[in-house]
Amino acid sequence: MKFSQIPRIYANIKLIESRLLELPEDNAHYHKTVLRLRAGDCVRIFNNKDGEFIAQIINITKSNLSAQITNIFRTAIPLEAEIILGLSIIKNDRMLDAISMAVQLGVTQIVPLITQRVQSGNINNQKLSKCIIEYTQQSERLAPPTLEPAMSLPLFLKRYYNNFILYANENEDDNNTLLRFMKTLPVRVVLIIGPEGGYSDSELKLLDSTDNCYSISLGASVLRTETAVAACLAQIQLLRCKQNV
C-alpha cells in the first residue's frame, strides 16, 4: 500500500517511536466501521509538534483503538508563513465548505466574523473544530489551523491592526488585484472575506480607515463566500510560490 493510502489520525499527544497509544473513541468507531481496519493494519499518526509516524494497530473495536508507533514518516517543520482568515459567518453547510477550502489552502488561524449582514450569528465551535481536524487529516497537513471565538469586525480589526490586512471587495476596481503585492506580500497575512450581502457602508468606511488594510478585487463576477475563500487563498499561495522562485 502506498503511504498516501494509509489512513491518517491527528493525535494531540506526545509521539515517539515504540510508544503504545490509546486513541479516542470517535477514531476507533470510524476506522473500525467505515474503513474496516483490523489488528495488524497500519495508520499514520501525526501532530504539528512531533511530526508524522507509522503505527500498527494492536487492537480495534468500535470504542477502542490501540496502536504502536513503529517509525517516523516525516518530521515537523516550523511554519514559515501565516494566513489568518477572518471569515464572515454563513449558513452551516457552506461555512464548512469555506473552512474546508481554508484548511486545504494553508490557513493557520480561522476567526468567524459577525458582520452586519451575516446570515446567522450562531456557530458550533465544537463541530467546526472536529471538522477542521478531519480536513487536516485529508489534506496531508501536519498542523490544523486554530479556531478562534467569533467576534465582530471592529474587534477583529482592533486585534490585528498591526498586521498586513487584505479584504475582498466586490466594489473594488477590477485592476486592483493581489498581483500588485507580488513583491511585497509579507509572511503574515490577514485576509477578510465578507458576507453574502457584502459589507455595510459603515463597515467599508471602517476598513478603508484602518492602517495597512487593503481592498482587493477578485474579478468582475460576484462570488459566494466559500468561492471567494478558495479564489483568494489560491492567489496568495501562487504569489508566495513566485516570491520563492
C-alpha positions as CSV (number, residue, x, y, z in Angstrom):
1,M,0.0,0.0,0.0
2,K,1.3,3.5,-0.9
3,F,1.9,5.8,2.1
4,S,-0.8,8.2,0.7
5,Q,-3.4,5.4,1.0
6,I,-2.6,4.8,4.7
7,P,-5.3,6.5,6.9
8,R,-4.1,9.5,8.9
9,I,-5.1,10.2,12.6
10,Y,-4.3,13.5,14.3
11,A,-3.2,13.0,17.9
12,N,-2.6,15.9,20.2
13,I,-0.2,13.9,22.4
14,K,3.5,13.2,22.6
15,L,4.5,11.0,19.7
16,I,7.7,9.0,19.8
17,E,8.9,5.7,18.3
18,S,7.7,2.5,20.0
19,R,5.1,4.3,22.1
20,L,1.8,2.4,22.5
21,L,-1.2,4.8,22.0
22,E,-4.8,4.6,23.1
23,L,-6.8,6.8,20.7
24,P,-10.2,8.4,21.3
25,E,-13.5,6.5,20.7
26,D,-14.5,8.6,17.7
27,N,-11.3,7.5,15.9
28,A,-12.0,3.9,16.8
29,H,-15.5,3.9,15.5
30,Y,-14.7,5.5,12.2
31,H,-11.7,3.3,11.4
32,K,-13.5,0.1,12.5
33,T,-16.9,0.6,10.9
34,V,-16.1,2.8,7.9
35,L,-12.6,2.0,6.9
36,R,-12.9,-1.6,8.3
37,L,-9.4,-1.7,9.6
38,R,-8.2,-4.6,11.6
39,A,-5.4,-5.5,14.0
40,G,-2.1,-5.5,12.1
41,D,-3.1,-2.7,9.7
42,C,-1.1,0.5,9.6
43,V,-2.2,4.1,10.2
44,R,-0.3,7.4,10.1
45,I,-0.4,9.3,13.4
46,F,0.7,12.9,13.4
47,N,0.7,16.4,15.0
48,N,2.4,19.6,14.3
49,K,5.0,19.3,17.2
50,D,6.4,15.8,16.7
51,G,5.7,15.1,13.0
52,E,4.1,12.0,11.4
53,F,4.7,8.4,12.3
54,I,3.7,5.0,11.0
55,A,1.9,2.9,13.7
56,Q,0.5,-0.6,13.7
57,I,-3.0,-1.3,15.1
58,I,-2.7,-3.7,18.1
59,N,-6.4,-3.8,18.9
60,I,-9.5,-2.2,17.5
61,T,-13.2,-2.2,18.5
62,K,-16.0,0.3,17.9
63,S,-15.0,2.1,21.1
64,N,-11.2,1.5,21.4
65,L,-8.2,1.7,19.1
66,S,-4.7,1.0,20.4
67,A,-1.7,1.3,18.1
68,Q,2.1,1.1,18.5
69,I,4.3,3.6,16.7
70,T,6.9,1.8,14.6
71,N,8.9,4.5,12.8
72,I,8.9,8.2,11.9
73,F,7.5,9.1,8.5
74,R,8.3,12.8,8.4
75,T,9.5,15.4,10.9
76,A,7.6,18.5,11.9
77,I,8.6,21.7,10.0
78,P,8.3,25.1,11.6
79,L,5.7,27.4,9.9
80,E,7.4,29.9,7.6
81,A,4.2,31.8,6.7
82,E,0.9,32.6,8.3
83,I,-2.5,33.3,6.9
84,I,-5.2,34.5,9.4
85,L,-8.7,34.2,7.9
86,G,-11.5,36.4,9.1
87,L,-14.5,34.6,7.7
88,S,-17.9,36.1,7.9
89,I,-20.4,33.6,9.2
90,I,-22.6,31.9,6.6
91,K,-25.1,29.0,6.7
92,N,-23.8,25.8,8.2
93,D,-23.0,23.6,5.2
94,R,-21.4,26.4,3.3
95,M,-19.5,27.5,6.3
96,L,-18.0,24.0,6.4
97,D,-17.2,24.2,2.7
98,A,-15.4,27.5,3.3
99,I,-13.4,26.1,6.2
100,S,-12.5,23.0,4.2
101,M,-11.1,25.3,1.5
102,A,-9.2,27.3,4.1
103,V,-7.6,24.2,5.6
104,Q,-6.6,22.8,2.2
105,L,-5.1,26.1,1.1
106,G,-2.8,26.7,4.2
107,V,-4.7,29.0,6.6
108,T,-3.2,28.9,10.0
109,Q,-5.9,30.6,12.0
110,I,-9.7,31.0,11.4
111,V,-11.8,33.7,13.1
112,P,-15.5,33.6,12.4
113,L,-16.7,37.2,11.9
114,I,-20.0,38.7,12.9
115,T,-20.7,41.4,10.4
116,Q,-23.9,43.5,10.0
117,R,-25.2,41.3,7.1
118,V,-24.3,37.8,8.4
119,Q,-26.9,35.1,7.6
120,S,-26.6,33.6,11.1
121,G,-24.8,34.6,14.2
122,N,-24.7,31.2,15.7
123,I,-21.9,28.7,15.2
124,N,-21.0,25.4,16.8
125,N,-17.3,25.7,17.7
126,Q,-17.1,22.1,18.8
127,K,-18.4,20.8,15.4
128,L,-16.2,23.2,13.5
129,S,-13.1,22.1,15.4
130,K,-13.9,18.4,14.7
131,C,-14.3,19.2,11.0
132,I,-11.0,21.1,10.9
133,I,-9.2,18.0,12.2
134,E,-10.9,15.9,9.6
135,Y,-10.0,18.3,6.8
136,T,-6.4,18.4,8.1
137,Q,-6.2,14.6,8.0
138,Q,-7.4,14.5,4.4
139,S,-5.1,17.3,3.2
140,E,-1.8,15.9,4.3
141,R,-1.1,18.9,6.6
142,L,0.6,18.4,9.9
143,A,-0.8,21.4,11.7
144,P,-4.5,22.1,11.8
145,P,-5.4,25.8,11.9
146,T,-6.6,27.2,15.2
147,L,-10.2,28.2,15.6
148,E,-10.8,31.4,17.5
149,P,-14.1,32.5,19.1
150,A,-16.4,34.5,16.8
151,M,-16.0,38.3,17.1
152,S,-17.3,41.5,15.5
153,L,-15.5,43.1,12.6
154,P,-14.4,46.1,14.7
155,L,-13.0,43.9,17.3
156,F,-11.2,41.8,14.7
157,L,-9.6,44.9,13.2
158,K,-8.6,46.1,16.6
159,R,-6.9,42.8,17.4
160,Y,-5.0,42.5,14.2
161,Y,-4.4,46.2,13.4
162,N,-0.6,46.0,13.3
163,N,-0.7,43.3,10.5
164,F,-0.9,43.4,6.8
165,I,-4.7,43.1,6.1
166,L,-6.5,42.3,2.8
167,Y,-10.2,42.3,2.3
168,A,-12.1,41.0,-0.7
169,N,-14.3,43.8,-2.0
170,E,-16.8,43.3,-4.9
171,N,-16.9,47.1,-5.4
172,E,-13.2,47.4,-6.0
173,D,-11.7,48.3,-9.4
174,D,-11.0,45.1,-11.3
175,N,-7.4,46.1,-11.8
176,N,-6.7,46.3,-8.1
177,T,-5.9,42.6,-7.5
178,L,-3.5,40.7,-5.4
179,L,-0.9,41.0,-8.2
180,R,0.1,44.5,-7.0
181,F,1.5,42.8,-3.9
182,M,3.6,40.3,-5.8
183,K,6.9,41.6,-4.5
184,T,5.7,42.9,-1.1
185,L,3.4,40.2,0.3
186,P,4.7,39.6,3.9
187,V,5.0,36.2,5.6
188,R,2.0,37.0,7.8
189,V,-1.2,38.0,6.0
190,V,-4.6,38.7,7.5
191,L,-7.5,38.0,5.0
192,I,-11.1,39.1,5.5
193,I,-13.9,37.5,3.5
194,G,-17.2,39.3,3.8
195,P,-20.8,38.1,3.9
196,E,-23.1,37.3,1.0
197,G,-24.8,40.7,1.1
198,G,-21.5,42.5,1.1
199,Y,-20.1,44.9,3.7
200,S,-22.3,47.7,5.0
201,D,-21.4,51.3,4.3
202,S,-20.1,51.8,7.9
203,E,-18.0,48.6,7.6
204,L,-16.5,49.8,4.4
205,K,-15.6,53.1,6.0
206,L,-14.0,51.3,8.9
207,L,-12.0,49.0,6.6
208,D,-10.9,51.9,4.5
209,S,-9.8,53.9,7.5
210,T,-7.7,51.1,9.1
211,D,-4.0,51.3,8.6
212,N,-2.3,48.6,6.5
213,C,-5.7,47.4,5.3
214,Y,-6.1,47.0,1.5
215,S,-9.1,46.4,-0.7
216,I,-8.7,43.8,-3.4
217,S,-10.8,42.7,-6.4
218,L,-11.4,39.0,-7.2
219,G,-12.7,39.8,-10.7
220,A,-15.8,41.0,-12.3
221,S,-18.1,38.2,-11.0
222,V,-19.7,38.4,-7.6
223,L,-18.6,35.3,-5.8
224,R,-20.2,33.3,-3.0
225,T,-18.3,33.5,0.3
226,E,-16.9,30.0,0.1
227,T,-15.8,30.6,-3.5
228,A,-14.1,33.8,-2.6
229,V,-12.2,32.0,0.2
230,A,-10.8,29.5,-2.4
231,A,-10.1,32.1,-5.0
232,C,-8.2,34.5,-2.7
233,L,-6.2,31.9,-0.9
234,A,-5.1,30.2,-4.1
235,Q,-3.8,33.6,-5.3
236,I,-1.9,34.2,-2.1
237,Q,-0.3,30.7,-2.3
238,L,0.6,31.4,-6.0
239,L,2.2,34.7,-5.2
240,R,4.2,33.1,-2.4
241,C,5.5,30.4,-4.8
242,K,6.6,33.2,-7.3
243,Q,8.4,35.0,-4.5
244,N,10.4,31.9,-3.7
245,V,11.4,31.2,-7.3
